[in-house]
Amino acid sequence: MKLQVTQENLSKALGHVSRVANSRGTLPILSNVLLKTVDNRLSIAATNLDIAITHYIGSKVAIEGAITVPARLMQDFVSSLPSGVIDLSLKENKLHISTDKYQSIINGVTAEDFPVMPAIAGGKQWKIAGKTLKTGLQQVVVAASSDEARPLLTGVLVHSHEGGLYIVATDSYRLAEKRLDTTKQEVSLLIPANALQDLLRILGDEDSDVVVTHDDQQVLFKVGDVELVTRLIEGKYPDYRKLIPKTFASSAILKRVDFVNITKVSSLFARESAGSVTINLETEPAQVSIRSIASQIGENTASANAEVTGDGVITLNSRYILDALNALNGDEATISFNGKLEPCLITDAKAKDYTHVIMPLKS
Amino acid sequence: MKLQVTQENLSKALGHVSRVANSRGTLPILSNVLLKTVDNRLSIAATNLDIAITHYIGSKVAIEGAITVPARLMQDFVSSLPSGVIDLSLKENKLHISTDKYQSIINGVTAEDFPVMPAIAGGKQWKIAGKTLKTGLQQVVVAASSDEARPLLTGVLVHSHEGGLYIVATDSYRLAEKRLDTTKQEVSLLIPANALQDLLRILGDEDSDVVVTHDDQQVLFKVGDVELVTRLIEGKYPDYRKLIPKTFASSAILKRVDFVNITKVSSLFARESAGSVTINLETEPAQVSIRSIASQIGENTASANAEVTGDGVITLNSRYILDALNALNGDEATISFNGKLEPCLITDAKAKDYTHVIMPLKS
């Protein structure tokens, strides 16, 4: 193997793929990245056996070849080099990396030992705008569970329903759903949330379409020169739609920044009670007030002007309120519920394509 | 106690003093801040018995008084409030804090239990420009030891010598000295480095003179409306001047940013050897090159153009080189030494008031 690449391209590619390489696993080679010439390009790939990311960059290839090297060292090293051309050449599993002023040798492990993700055979394929997917993921992934004992809920469901393409996640305490787009496809993919966190990082600097290809076991996202493959989670996702209330006894519209501030301040006095705060919708005066009490340290009441329809009280986890409010993009938020035992809805006051549901706490 | 302050002033004062309050100590009240009316001002104070910081802010005082409240809660709470006027009033050791939209009660502990630092009696007093002190501290504190088993070296020495005021720190592996100013005083203060870290934070936004008052046990720094008192370390500081070489067999001048870059890259290959890298000063071609070898992972050589006087080789800890280079302010750095067993000097190529010495490693 003998080739030239630019420091900028190689550093960016290593940044995208290296996070997947894991040095704490049982298989040491998984902490390496695979470098491999493919026609006149260099592919840089890493995998943790669940997720694989491959980034292709332009390259002047003199001799074809492949090698794996430690991901973290390679990333730290290349990102420290000055911008410009880098020469890579392989001599007996040692990767020689050189520029004008820097000469380095990194000991590699033969590429033959590197695991390959199975190919997606005869699957479906569709496209979605990168920006739409990115916004949707940012709004929804937060509600997925990190509890590996409930694998279904560590996934994010991308599915079609009555001509719409939806993305949804729930950890059973809260639920977030976004209508992404229209679709004519029949889609139902349960994708690990951590794979979508990696996808979000890749989407960070791409504004073009994302090509999605999937079969029953895997899904492939192609974003420009980057490909992310992940296994799908098997099993039947809960029928979440019946959890989302449609009519409400109490509802308030207020400035999102006000809602964030009064929740943050109240949460300081809710540390003893695991974040529990009590929200009061009042029509006279028209305001939303949040109250929290900590027997040891003190108590707090904070309020904000609001348009209120129907007085009501509900107790929620303040962290979940903040997560929901951070997922909204508009200036005004709506909070709506039916009594203190029913699910509480937090939405944007104007955009109706995003729904965030929080289950109440006992008060 | 009943008074009004602005959120901006109170939040800034709590930011300055709260870091000293420690919730992990044996004396619970030390995790509190003391709020106390003093004429038409409010003093906000915290102490860990070694260091005490007091910040005075303007206040409309209706009823005099004092109370202590948990520092972290108070700081988090006040910094979350909107800017504007805050009402504080005390009812039976409960501090009521209110604004238009926020009402809070924080349970306090009587101010009588709060420890008071002894006053400085009949000490010396002198002034120094805040900016001069700040730059000097930033350049020198890094070399102080954090090893409590060697208390002398956890201090920073501020002392007069032949009409100059100097500040110096060493952990016995490296030493940093800065000439701050001229002085007619006889000064010799050994000040805990962590107290000076706190002073640096306070100096962050002050450009005026700092008034320094000291007796044999304590030193007081007065920066605008903030006072920091710290105990002094007892004992005789080592006679460090004899460690600083005056003439050199090998010396090189190079761009500081180049020196930083080649050191950083080399340090990646020096993890196995605890940061040890070998520096080569060469006259033909005129360059400084740094070499590091890790038997497991590989090796690296990085070089930069330099003006070199006298070839030479020395092995140093790469972290210490980076600390020294970060402490310089100019564009060009000088490295000088006498063979590989003698102390190595790193200085600015132009400014001669700052000296950084690093002891070599065995190679």
Boltz contact constraints between the chains, C-beta under 6 A:
constraints:
  - contact:
      token1: [A, 73]
      token2: [B, 297]
      max_distance: 6.0
  - contact:
      token1: [A, 76]
      token2: [B, 268]
      max_distance: 6.0
  - contact:
      token1: [A, 77]
      token2: [B, 268]
      max_distance: 6.0
  - contact:
      token1: [A, 80]
      token2: [B, 264]
      max_distance: 6.0
  - contact:
      token1: [A, 80]
      token2: [B, 265]
      max_distance: 6.0
  - contact:
      token1: [A, 101]
      token2: [B, 303]
      max_distance: 6.0
  - contact:
      token1: [A, 102]
      token2: [B, 302]
      max_distance: 6.0
  - contact:
      token1: [A, 103]
      token2: [B, 301]
      max_distance: 6.0
  - contact:
      token1: [A, 104]
      token2: [B, 300]
      max_distance: 6.0
  - contact:
      token1: [A, 105]
      token2: [B, 298]
      max_distance: 6.0
  - contact:
      token1: [A, 105]
      token2: [B, 299]
      max_distance: 6.0
  - contact:
      token1: [A, 106]
      token2: [B, 298]
      max_distance: 6.0
  - contact:
      token1: [A, 107]
      token2: [B, 297]
      max_distance: 6.0
  - contact:
      token1: [A, 107]
      token2: [B, 298]
      max_distance: 6.0
  - contact:
      token1: [A, 264]
      token2: [B, 80]
      max_distance: 6.0
  - contact:
      token1: [A, 265]
      token2: [B, 80]
      max_distance: 6.0
  - contact:
      token1: [A, 268]
      token2: [B, 76]
      max_distance: 6.0
  - contact:
      token1: [A, 268]
      token2: [B, 77]
      max_distance: 6.0
  - contact:
      token1: [A, 297]
      token2: [B, 73]
      max_distance: 6.0
  - contact:
      token1: [A, 297]
      token2: [B, 107]
      max_distance: 6.0
  - contact:
      token1: [A, 298]
      token2: [B, 105]
      max_distance: 6.0
  - contact:
      token1: [A, 298]
      token2: [B, 106]
      max_distance: 6.0
  - contact:
      token1: [A, 298]
      token2: [B, 107]
      max_distance: 6.0
  - contact:
      token1: [A, 299]
      token2: [B, 105]
      max_distance: 6.0
  - contact:
      token1: [A, 300]
      token2: [B, 104]
      max_distance: 6.0
  - contact:
      token1: [A, 301]
      token2: [B, 103]
      max_distance: 6.0
  - contact:
      token1: [A, 302]
      token2: [B, 102]
      max_distance: 6.0
  - contact:
      token1: [A, 303]
      token2: [B, 101]
      max_distance: 6.0
